[in-house]
Amino acid sequence: MNSLNIKTGDKVQVISGSDKGKQGKVVTVSAKENKVIVEGVNMVTKHVKPRQAGQLGGRVQAEGALYASKVQLVCPKCNKTTRVAHKIEDGKKIRVCKHCGAELKY
């Protein structure tokens, strides 16, 4: 099983692709596929069929999955994109910013 340094609820920035530079909150993380879904990034059009009587079908805009390697965490303190460092405090492993050393929790 793959281990990702990105968790649900983190603020990330896209570092490559057509949405480069956009920031958003992580909605879903799939460690098995090594992908994340970011709010408002990589919008795709889905064709939806009506499932019940009276329900409308049509085209719906939704977020598509991105590879986790295409996004980087944004530090809440220094507001820079950063790799994740780990530090042990009180017997617990916590994520910290490589630049300023602030704890990365959202």
N, C-alpha and C positions, 0 to 999 in steps of 0.2 A: 504494500500500500504506500502511495506517495504521501509525503508530508509537505503541506503548504504553509508558508509564513503569512498568508492572507486569510483573514477570518471574516465571517459575515458581519456587516456593519462598519467595516473599515472604510476610510476615505482613501481612494486610489486615483492615480493619474495614468492615462494610457500613454505608453512611450513609443509605440510604433503602429503603423497602419493608417487608414483613412481618418480615424478619430483621434489622431495623435494630439496630445495636449489637453484633451477633455478630462475633467475630473468628475467623480461621482461616488456614490456609496455602493458597496458590494451587497447585492441582494441574495445571491446564492453562490456557494462554493461546492464544486465537485472534485474532490481529491482523486477519485478513481480515474476521471478523464483529464485531470490537470487543467480544469477550466473554471472560469468565474463569470457571473452575470453582473454587470454594473448598470446602475440606474441611469437611464438617459443616454447610454453609449451603445453603439453597434445596433441601431434600430433596423429591424427587418419587417417585411410585410408578410403576414400570414393570412391565408384564405380560410375563413371559418365557416363551417356548415351549420345551419340551424339545427339544434338538437331536440328542441321541444316545440310543440305547437305555439305559434305566436312569437317565437324568438326569431330575431333577425340574424341573417348570415351576412357575410361580406368580407372586406379586407380590414385587418386589424394590425396596427403598429405594435410591435413588442421588442423587448431587448433580446439580442442574440448572445450566445456564449462567446467568450474570448479565452484564449490560452492565458494561463496565469503568468507566463513569462512576458507577456505584452503589457502588464500593468505593474506599477510600483506604488508602494505605500506613501502617503503624504503625512509628514509629522505634524501633529496638532500644535506644537509649540513654535517650531522654526518655519513651518509652512513650506518645507522643501521635500522633494521626493527623496526617499531613502531606502537603503537596504535594511534588513532587520538584523539587529544584533541581539544576543540573549545574555541575560545577567541573572544570577541566582541571588534572591533576597529572601531571608527567613525560610529557607528550604524550598522556595517556589521559583520556578523558571519563568522570567518575565521577558517580554519583547521591549527593546529599547531602540531609539534612533541612533544611527551611526554618527550623525553630525553633532547633535547637542546632548545626547545621552538621556533625553526625556523618555518616560515610559509611554509606550504606544497602546493606549486603551481608549476605546470609543464608546 
